[in-house]
């Protein structure tokens, strides 16, 4: 069965965020992988699922570090912890 790709609007709805936020993430390089097909942005649902899982793990790990007084910079800036 061929993969059905998600549109920008479909993914924003699925993640319960605005299309503006999704576009901002895309421009910043922090959102899920995407590709352009005839000037239309599309997302592979499998890649989105992997990205969501990665975000969940990072957030849980960062919460534990912050509770110990360690400041963590965003993953998009590289791994950096400040004690």
C-alpha positions as CSV (number, residue, x, y, z in Angstrom):
1,X,0.0,0.0,0.0
2,X,1.5,3.4,-0.9
3,X,2.3,5.9,1.9
4,X,-0.2,8.7,2.3
5,X,1.7,11.9,3.1
6,X,0.3,14.6,5.4
7,X,-0.2,18.2,4.4
8,X,0.9,21.2,6.4
9,X,-2.6,21.7,7.7
10,X,-3.2,18.0,8.5
11,X,-0.1,17.8,10.5
12,X,-0.8,21.0,12.4
13,X,-4.2,19.7,13.3
14,X,-2.8,16.3,14.3
15,X,-0.2,18.0,16.6
16,X,-2.9,20.4,17.9
17,X,-0.8,23.5,17.0
18,X,-1.3,26.3,14.5
19,X,-0.1,26.2,11.0
20,X,1.9,29.3,11.9
21,X,3.8,27.4,14.6
22,X,4.5,24.5,12.3
23,X,5.8,26.9,9.6
24,X,8.0,28.6,12.2
25,X,9.4,25.2,13.3
26,X,10.1,24.3,9.7
27,X,12.0,27.6,9.1
28,X,14.0,27.1,12.3
29,X,14.8,23.5,11.5
30,X,13.3,22.1,14.7
31,X,10.1,20.5,13.3
32,X,9.7,17.1,11.7
33,X,11.3,16.3,8.3
34,X,9.4,17.4,5.3
35,X,9.7,17.5,1.5
36,X,8.2,19.6,-1.3
37,X,6.1,18.0,-4.0
38,X,5.0,20.4,-6.7
39,X,5.4,23.4,-4.4
40,X,3.4,21.8,-1.7
41,X,4.9,20.8,1.7
42,X,4.4,17.2,2.7
43,X,5.3,15.1,5.8
44,X,5.9,11.4,6.0
45,X,3.8,10.0,8.9
46,X,6.5,7.6,9.8
47,X,9.1,10.4,10.1
48,X,6.6,12.5,12.1
49,X,6.1,9.6,14.5
50,X,9.8,9.3,15.0
51,X,10.2,13.0,15.5
52,X,7.3,13.1,18.1
53,X,8.9,10.2,20.0
54,X,12.3,11.9,20.0
55,X,10.7,15.2,21.4
56,X,8.9,13.3,24.1
57,X,12.2,11.7,25.3
58,X,14.1,14.9,25.3
59,X,11.5,16.8,27.2
60,X,11.3,14.1,29.9
61,X,15.1,14.0,30.2
62,X,15.4,17.8,30.4
63,X,12.7,18.0,33.1
64,X,14.8,15.8,35.3
65,X,17.9,17.9,34.7
66,X,16.1,21.1,35.4
67,X,14.7,19.7,38.7
68,X,18.4,19.4,39.7
69,X,19.2,23.0,38.9
70,X,20.8,22.3,35.5
71,X,19.9,24.5,32.6
72,X,19.6,22.7,29.3
73,X,19.7,24.5,25.9
74,X,17.4,23.4,23.1
75,X,18.5,20.3,21.1
76,X,18.6,22.5,17.9
77,X,21.5,24.3,19.4
78,X,23.4,21.1,20.3
79,X,23.6,19.4,23.6
80,X,24.7,21.8,26.3
81,X,24.1,21.6,30.1
82,X,25.0,24.4,32.4
83,X,25.4,23.7,36.2
